Amino acid sequence: MHPVTLFPAILAVAGVASAATTCSKDVKITQPTPVIDCDVVEGDVTVDASVAGSLSLEGPRQIKGDFIINNASQLVGVSSSSLRTVDGTCRIQGCELLNAVSMPSFQKAGNLEFINLPQLTSLSVGNGSITVMTVRVQDTFASDLKGLNVATVDNMTISNNRRLNTFNSTIQNVTNIISIVDNAGSMQIDMPNLESAGELDFRSIKNFDAPRLKTANRLSFQESPDLLSVSANKLTQIKDSLTLENNKKLENISFTSLEKINGDMTIRNNTALEKINLFPELTTIGGAMLLAGSFNTVEMPKLNDIKGAVTVTSTTDISSFCSFFNGLSKSKAIQGKASCTSNNAKANEGGKGGTSTNGTDSAAVSLGINHALLGFAAVAGFAQLI
């Protein structure tokens, strides 16, 4: 399509154009107050890099192509009270002075992207929940995203926003992935409405709570030096893996309804974590299990089926759990190699050492599964914990 360049002079023919409701060509904006006298733009709308000041886009309710603002270095604001839908990508990127975006009527986009906007502090998109496939908020100056309310999304990436210390989202469903990484180190994450998710990937956060989350594919919490707590107490199944690793202040992990992890379970080098005891319903781990740290209490009373290798090691005495663990080993409820050791000074670093319940330096056994003994193993192991 050939672009249409809009100037204030278009006002002279506004009376003729007012009857039109559709623009069939691409639109190129070269002034901060363009007149676009149509409800629907069938092509793309692009803003020229020379546009300065505050852009006010009024008229179009739907853009069937993309809405792109790229490298407009003198642009300080973007607003539109009319725009509701962008079928393609709505992207604002590389605008060094842009500090505010306001689109209160916005409802839907294919992709919604705010990238490399070092002065952006105010972001308001929609007056309720909006529908998008992909959201990216990256390298901005925003301290919160209260003005971005998304109900359902395929992919969401929020990264490198150094002042962003709060993410309180109304999001309900994530098809593929949410990645929230490397924002403000003390970032608080609350997702009170989240019910289902694909992959959840978090780094450099302080807290995570998803009280309604029931299913997820993969959960990863890594490299968060200020992370204190992780909880998802209605989550019943993780279809892939659960990872909590290198979070030195982490004190609480709570998955009180979790019954099954189809993949690996890794909890390692969380030096402040003293108890791993809020997995009361966990019965099955479909992959490997690695617990390594300074914890003194491990309780998983219903665990009776581990498909992969198992390593449990702590800098403290966890002999009571190792006794339970040995019961699982003897009943052949663990299919891979297995070891459980206490008093291992190098547990957090992944080093070998410590003592097993029989006083040796380590315990490693390769075992096959025997389903007939699983129920007995769980009951017998739990009795030893008591």
DRENLUM-703357 format. One record per residue (C-alpha): residue in three letters; x, y, z. Coordinates in pm, 1 decimal. Example, Ala and Ser with C-alpha at 12.3 -4.5 7.8 and 13.67 -1.06 7.14 Angstrom:
% residues 2
 residuo       c1       c2       c3
     ALA   1230.0   -450.0    780.0
     SER   1367.0   -106.0    714.0
This chain:
% residues 386
 residuo       c1       c2       c3
     MET      0.0      0.0      0.0
     HIS    105.7    362.4    -65.1
     PRO    112.7    580.1    244.3
     VAL   -100.7    886.6    292.6
     THR     87.3   1175.0    457.5
     LEU   -129.3   1388.9    683.1
     PHE    -77.2   1763.3    739.4
     PRO   -289.0   2025.8    913.2
     ALA   -386.0   2150.1    566.5
     ILE   -620.4   1855.0    542.2
     LEU   -859.2   2060.6    751.8
     ALA   -947.8   2251.5    435.0
     VAL  -1115.8   1944.9    292.0
     ALA  -1254.7   1812.2    618.6
     GLY  -1610.8   1870.1    505.1
     VAL  -1563.1   1644.3    205.0
     ALA  -1376.7   1377.7    396.7
     SER  -1623.1   1365.4    684.8
     ALA  -1845.9   1122.3    498.4
     ALA  -1569.0    863.2    478.4
     THR  -1554.1    595.4    747.3
     THR  -1271.7    382.4    604.6
     CYS   -917.7    466.7    496.5
     SER   -808.0    201.6    248.4
     LYS   -440.2    301.0    236.9
     ASP   -154.4    313.2    484.8
     VAL   -135.9    631.5    689.9
     LYS    184.8    816.7    774.9
     ILE    166.0   1078.6   1048.8
     THR    404.7   1373.2   1024.1
     GLN    240.0   1620.2   1264.6
     PRO    149.0   1586.7   1635.1
     THR   -220.7   1669.2   1574.8
     PRO   -319.1   1487.9   1255.4
     VAL   -674.4   1473.5   1125.9
     ILE   -769.3   1119.2   1027.6
     ASP  -1136.1   1138.3    940.0
     CYS  -1219.8    767.6    930.4
     ASP  -1325.3    505.4   1179.8
     VAL  -1121.8    223.3   1026.4
     VAL   -773.4    221.4    874.7
     GLU   -733.2    -88.9    661.8
     GLY   -355.2    -60.9    642.8
     ASP    -76.0     47.3    879.1
     VAL    -41.8    370.0   1073.2
     THR    316.5    486.8   1124.8
     VAL    444.5    795.8   1301.3
     ASP    738.1    969.0   1138.7
     ALA   1051.2    996.7   1352.4
     SER   1042.3   1376.4   1313.7
     VAL    716.1   1419.8   1507.3
     ALA    782.2   1617.7   1826.9
     GLY    586.3   1713.7   2136.4
     SER    262.7   1535.4   2229.0
     LEU     95.0   1322.6   1963.6
     SER   -285.3   1322.6   1977.2
     LEU   -435.5   1056.3   1753.2
     GLU   -810.6   1108.3   1722.6
     GLY  -1055.3    958.0   1477.9
     PRO   -968.3    593.9   1406.6
     ARG  -1130.4    329.1   1621.8
     GLN   -967.3     35.8   1445.7
     ILE   -634.9    -13.5   1269.4
     LYS   -637.1   -337.9   1072.6
     GLY   -262.6   -332.9   1020.1
     ASP      8.6   -213.3   1261.4
     PHE     42.0    104.9   1465.6
     ILE    412.2    187.0   1487.9
     ILE    603.4    469.5   1654.2
     ASN    976.5    411.7   1619.4
     ASN   1271.5    633.7   1716.3
     ALA   1071.5    956.1   1748.3
     SER   1338.5   1117.0   1963.9
     GLN   1146.9   1441.7   2035.0
     LEU    811.5   1283.8   2117.2
     VAL    706.8   1334.4   2482.2
     GLY    350.2   1198.9   2489.5
     VAL    106.8    975.9   2299.9
     SER   -269.1    986.7   2350.5
     SER   -582.5    862.6   2176.7
     SER   -935.0    858.1   2314.5
     SER  -1079.2    691.2   2002.8
     LEU   -848.5    398.1   1927.2
     ARG   -991.1     64.8   2040.5
     THR   -834.5   -206.5   1827.9
     VAL   -506.9   -275.0   1649.2
     ASP   -534.2   -603.7   1463.8
     GLY   -159.2   -628.1   1411.7
     THR    116.9   -489.1   1633.2
     CYS     92.2   -175.1   1843.9
     ARG    454.7    -81.0   1907.6
     ILE    614.3    226.1   2062.3
     GLN    991.9    188.9   2062.7
     GLY   1308.8    392.0   2094.3
     CYS   1150.1    725.3   2191.4
     GLU   1403.7    878.4   2427.7
     LEU   1186.6   1154.9   2577.2
     LEU    846.3    985.3   2581.4
     ASN    706.1    997.2   2935.4
     ALA    333.4    920.0   2900.0
     VAL    103.3    694.8   2696.6
     SER   -274.8    721.7   2736.7
     MET   -522.5    516.5   2532.0
     PRO   -827.9    484.9   2760.9
     SER  -1060.5    325.9   2500.7
     PHE   -814.2     56.0   2396.2
     GLN   -956.6   -298.2   2403.1
     LYS   -763.9   -534.5   2176.5
     ALA   -436.3   -584.7   1989.8
     GLY   -245.0   -864.1   1827.2
     ASN     79.4   -755.4   1992.9
     LEU    134.6   -470.8   2238.8
     GLU    493.2   -351.2   2280.2
     PHE    659.2    -70.5   2477.0
     ILE   1035.0   -101.7   2429.5
     ASN   1337.3    115.7   2508.0
     LEU   1149.1    411.6   2650.2
     PRO   1388.3    538.2   2920.6
     GLN   1161.6    824.4   3036.9
     LEU    824.7    643.9   3031.3
     THR    662.8    676.4   3373.8
     SER    289.9    679.7   3295.3
     LEU    127.1    396.9   3099.6
     SER   -252.1    376.5   3071.3
     VAL   -398.3    137.1   2815.6
     GLY   -770.2     55.8   2830.0
     ASN  -1028.5    117.2   3097.8
     GLY  -1067.0   -249.8   3189.3
     SER   -921.0   -579.4   3079.2
     ILE   -779.2   -587.4   2727.0
     THR   -716.2   -883.9   2498.5
     VAL   -375.5   -934.8   2337.4
     MET   -161.1  -1218.6   2206.4
     THR    176.5  -1079.5   2313.4
     VAL    280.2   -808.2   2558.9
     ARG    632.6   -667.2   2591.0
     VAL    731.1   -396.2   2837.3
     GLN   1106.7   -362.7   2826.8
     ASP   1363.2    -98.2   2924.7
     THR   1123.7    167.2   3054.7
     PHE   1124.3    401.2   3357.6
     ALA    786.8    278.6   3485.9
     SER    750.7    204.9   3858.0
     ASP    420.1     18.9   3821.2
     LEU    193.7   -116.3   3547.9
     LYS   -145.0    -40.4   3702.8
     GLY   -258.5    105.0   3372.2
     LEU   -201.8   -220.0   3182.6
     ASN   -482.6   -466.3   3252.7
     VAL   -473.8   -786.8   3050.2
     ALA   -719.9  -1074.5   3096.7
     THR   -574.9  -1334.1   2857.9
     VAL   -238.1  -1342.5   2684.4
     ASP    -24.0  -1590.8   2493.8
     ASN    313.0  -1439.3   2585.4
     MET    412.1  -1162.8   2826.1
     THR    764.3  -1029.5   2878.5
     ILE    840.2   -763.0   3138.8
     SER   1212.8   -704.6   3171.0
     ASN   1483.1   -450.3   3251.0
     ASN   1246.6   -191.1   3394.9
     ARG   1476.1    -81.2   3676.8
     ARG   1214.6    114.6   3875.6
     LEU    937.4   -142.6   3839.3
     ASN    886.2   -280.0   4191.0
     THR    519.3   -385.5   4172.9
     PHE    324.5   -605.6   3934.0
     ASN    -33.0   -651.8   4050.7
     SER   -208.0   -808.1   3754.6
     THR   -568.0   -904.6   3678.6
     ILE   -450.5  -1158.7   3421.2
     GLN   -646.1  -1485.9   3425.9
     ASN   -487.6  -1710.7   3162.9
     VAL   -142.1  -1735.9   3008.1
     THR   -122.3  -1971.3   2711.4
     ASN    255.3  -1988.7   2666.4
     ILE    484.0  -1785.6   2893.2
     ILE    511.4  -1499.9   3137.6
     SER    869.7  -1385.8   3183.2
     ILE    929.4  -1120.6   3450.7
     VAL   1302.8  -1076.4   3489.1
     ASP   1563.9   -821.2   3592.7
     ASN   1335.5   -538.7   3698.6
     ALA   1367.9   -366.6   4039.5
     GLY   1531.9   -613.0   4277.6
     SER   1249.4   -598.0   4532.1
     MET    965.2   -655.4   4286.0
     GLN    637.7   -771.2   4440.5
     ILE    424.6   -994.2   4215.7
     ASP     57.8  -1057.1   4289.4
     MET   -165.1  -1239.8   4043.0
     PRO   -491.0  -1285.4   4235.0
     ASN   -693.7  -1391.7   3928.4
     LEU   -443.7  -1617.5   3750.5
     GLU   -598.2  -1962.4   3699.9
     SER   -389.3  -2131.9   3431.2
     ALA    -45.3  -2075.3   3288.1
     GLY    204.1  -2222.6   3050.5
     GLU    552.7  -2126.4   3164.1
     LEU    619.6  -1882.3   3448.7
     ASP    975.9  -1751.4   3458.8
     PHE   1082.3  -1507.7   3731.6
     ARG   1414.8  -1348.6   3827.9
     SER   1494.6  -1059.1   4061.0
     ILE   1161.1  -1057.2   4242.5
     LYS   1067.8  -1026.4   4610.9
     ASN    742.7  -1219.5   4640.9
     PHE    508.2  -1432.7   4430.7
     ASP    150.4  -1522.1   4516.8
     ALA   -106.8  -1677.4   4282.1
     PRO   -389.3  -1798.2   4508.8
     ARG   -616.5  -1918.8   4222.9
     LEU   -357.7  -2085.2   4000.5
     LYS   -466.5  -2444.7   3933.7
     THR   -251.9  -2566.1   3642.6
     ALA     85.6  -2466.3   3501.2
     ASN    340.4  -2617.6   3267.0
     ARG    662.4  -2493.1   3425.8
     LEU    753.8  -2268.5   3718.8
     SER   1100.7  -2119.6   3756.3
     PHE   1221.0  -1885.1   4032.1
     GLN   1593.8  -1818.5   4001.1
     GLU   1857.1  -1558.4   4084.6
     SER   1632.8  -1346.1   4307.5
     PRO   1849.2  -1230.6   4600.2
     ASP   1553.9  -1057.9   4773.2
     LEU   1290.8  -1328.0   4715.3
     LEU   1118.0  -1414.0   5045.1
     SER    811.5  -1620.3   4958.4
     VAL    655.5  -1827.8   4679.3
     SER    302.0  -1961.0   4709.0
     ALA     43.1  -2117.2   4479.1
     ASN   -179.8  -2311.9   4713.8
     LYS   -448.7  -2423.0   4467.6
     LEU   -204.2  -2553.2   4209.8
     THR   -261.2  -2928.3   4172.0
     GLN    -32.3  -3021.6   3884.3
     ILE    282.3  -2893.8   3715.0
     LYS    300.6  -3043.7   3368.1
     ASP    675.0  -2993.0   3334.4
     SER    919.2  -2877.9   3604.5
     LEU    944.8  -2678.0   3927.4
     THR   1268.8  -2487.5   3993.0
     LEU   1366.4  -2267.0   4287.8
     GLU   1737.3  -2194.4   4274.7
     ASN   1987.4  -1935.4   4402.2
     ASN   1746.1  -1724.1   4606.7
     LYS   1949.1  -1649.8   4919.2
     LYS   1668.3  -1492.3   5128.5
     LEU   1389.6  -1733.5   5037.3
     GLU   1215.6  -1847.4   5357.1
     ASN    880.6  -1987.7   5250.2
     ILE    765.2  -2223.7   4972.7
     SER    400.1  -2322.8   4981.0
     PHE    224.8  -2557.4   4735.9
     THR    -31.3  -2714.9   4966.7
     SER   -252.0  -2869.1   4693.5
     LEU     19.7  -2984.7   4453.8
     GLU    -16.3  -3355.0   4375.9
     LYS    203.6  -3415.4   4074.0
     ILE    509.4  -3274.3   3898.4
     ASN    547.3  -3437.6   3557.4
     GLY    907.1  -3325.8   3513.5
     ASP   1194.7  -3236.5   3746.6
     MET   1176.5  -3083.4   4093.3
     THR   1477.3  -2867.2   4183.2
     ILE   1516.9  -2671.2   4507.5
     ARG   1880.8  -2571.8   4545.2
     ASN   2101.5  -2308.2   4708.5
     ASN   1831.1  -2112.6   4887.5
     THR   2044.2  -2060.3   5196.5
     ALA   1775.6  -1906.0   5423.6
     LEU   1524.1  -2182.6   5353.6
     GLU   1498.7  -2396.0   5667.9
     LYS   1185.6  -2597.2   5592.9
     ILE   1051.5  -2775.3   5286.6
     ASN    729.1  -2889.0   5445.4
     LEU    438.2  -2736.0   5254.5
     PHE    395.6  -3009.1   4993.0
     PRO    146.2  -3222.8   5190.1
     GLU    -33.3  -3368.7   4884.3
     LEU    262.5  -3434.8   4654.5
     THR    264.3  -3799.7   4544.5
     THR    445.9  -3813.7   4210.5
     ILE    755.0  -3664.2   4048.6
     GLY    784.8  -3768.0   3685.4
     GLY   1149.0  -3664.8   3644.6
     ALA   1448.9  -3613.7   3871.3
     MET   1439.8  -3468.6   4222.3
     LEU   1715.3  -3245.2   4360.4
     LEU   1691.7  -3085.2   4704.8
     ALA   2015.5  -2920.1   4816.8
     GLY   2056.9  -2649.4   5077.9
     SER   2064.3  -2565.2   5447.8
     PHE   1716.5  -2688.2   5538.2
     ASN   1661.8  -2889.6   5856.9
     THR   1310.2  -3013.2   5784.3
     VAL   1175.5  -3195.8   5480.1
     GLU    822.9  -3334.0   5484.5
     MET    645.6  -3488.2   5185.8
     PRO    431.1  -3750.4   5356.9
     LYS    244.5  -3874.5   5048.5
     LEU    538.7  -3894.0   4809.1
     ASN    550.8  -4247.1   4668.9
     ASP    654.1  -4236.0   4303.8
     ILE    971.0  -4077.8   4160.0
     LYS   1055.3  -4166.4   3800.8
     GLY   1407.6  -4022.1   3782.9
     ALA   1723.1  -3990.4   3990.6
     VAL   1705.5  -3836.6   4338.2
     THR   1957.0  -3632.3   4536.2
     VAL   1869.9  -3484.5   4875.0
     THR   2148.9  -3317.4   5071.7
     SER   2170.1  -3050.7   5342.3
     THR   2425.9  -2875.9   5557.1
     THR   2212.3  -2978.7   5858.9
     ASP   2078.9  -3304.2   6000.7
     ILE   1788.8  -3433.0   5788.5
     SER   1818.6  -3793.7   5900.7
     SER   1444.7  -3821.0   5972.4
     PHE   1361.6  -3748.4   5610.4
     CYS   1643.5  -3973.6   5492.6
     SER   1482.2  -4256.2   5689.4
     PHE   1157.1  -4192.8   5503.1
     PHE   1353.7  -4164.6   5181.7
     ASN   1525.8  -4497.8   5246.6
     GLY   1183.0  -4652.7   5288.0
     LEU   1097.3  -4536.1   4938.3
     SER   1424.2  -4679.0   4811.1
     LYS   1363.3  -5018.2   4965.2
     SER   1012.6  -5033.7   4820.3
     LYS   1154.6  -4948.4   4476.4
     ALA    939.1  -4638.7   4447.4
     ILE   1240.2  -4456.4   4299.0
     GLN   1343.4  -4560.3   3948.7
     GLY   1676.4  -4378.7   3918.1
     LYS   1987.8  -4350.5   4130.6
     ALA   1921.6  -4214.5   4476.6
     SER   2110.1  -4050.2   4762.9
     CYS   2015.9  -3869.1   5083.5
     THR   2285.2  -3711.9   5303.2
     SER   2302.3  -3489.8   5611.0
     ASN   2569.9  -3250.2   5737.2
     ASN   2716.3  -3181.9   5393.5
     ALA   2908.6  -2854.9   5423.2
     LYS   2906.7  -2816.7   5044.9
     ALA   2537.9  -2890.0   4991.6
     ASN   2448.4  -2544.6   4858.3
     GLU   2735.0  -2547.4   4611.4
     GLY   2644.5  -2890.6   4481.7
     GLY   2945.4  -3060.3   4638.6
     LYS   2951.0  -3416.8   4762.4
     GLY   2993.0  -3524.9   5122.8
     GLY   2797.8  -3557.5   5444.9
     THR   2660.9  -3872.7   5599.1
     SER   2373.6  -4098.8   5512.5
     THR   2150.1  -4256.5   5774.9
     ASN   2381.1  -4557.0   5794.4
     GLY   2686.3  -4341.1   5866.3
     THR   2859.9  -4367.6   5527.2
     ASP   2974.9  -4073.9   5320.6
     SER   2689.9  -4108.4   5075.8
     ALA   2411.2  -4337.0   4966.1
     ALA   2349.4  -4416.0   4599.8
     VAL   2127.1  -4691.3   4473.8
     SER   1987.1  -4765.4   4128.3
     LEU   1630.9  -4889.5   4163.7
     GLY   1339.4  -5013.4   3954.2
     ILE    971.7  -4945.7   4018.9
     ASN    745.0  -5189.4   4200.0
     HIS    390.5  -5054.0   4204.9
     ALA    268.6  -5317.7   4448.3
     LEU    487.4  -5171.3   4724.3
     LEU    419.0  -4800.0   4674.3
     GLY    131.1  -4772.0   4921.4
     PHE    320.6  -4961.9   5190.8
     ALA    628.6  -4743.1   5140.3
     ALA    435.7  -4421.7   5186.9
     VAL    266.7  -4543.1   5506.8
     ALA    582.5  -4691.9   5652.1
     GLY    789.6  -4384.9   5566.8
     PHE    537.5  -4149.0   5720.8
     ALA    530.2  -4356.3   6039.1
     GLN    907.2  -4316.1   6073.4
     LEU    870.4  -3937.5   6046.5
     ILE    627.0  -3945.4   6339.1
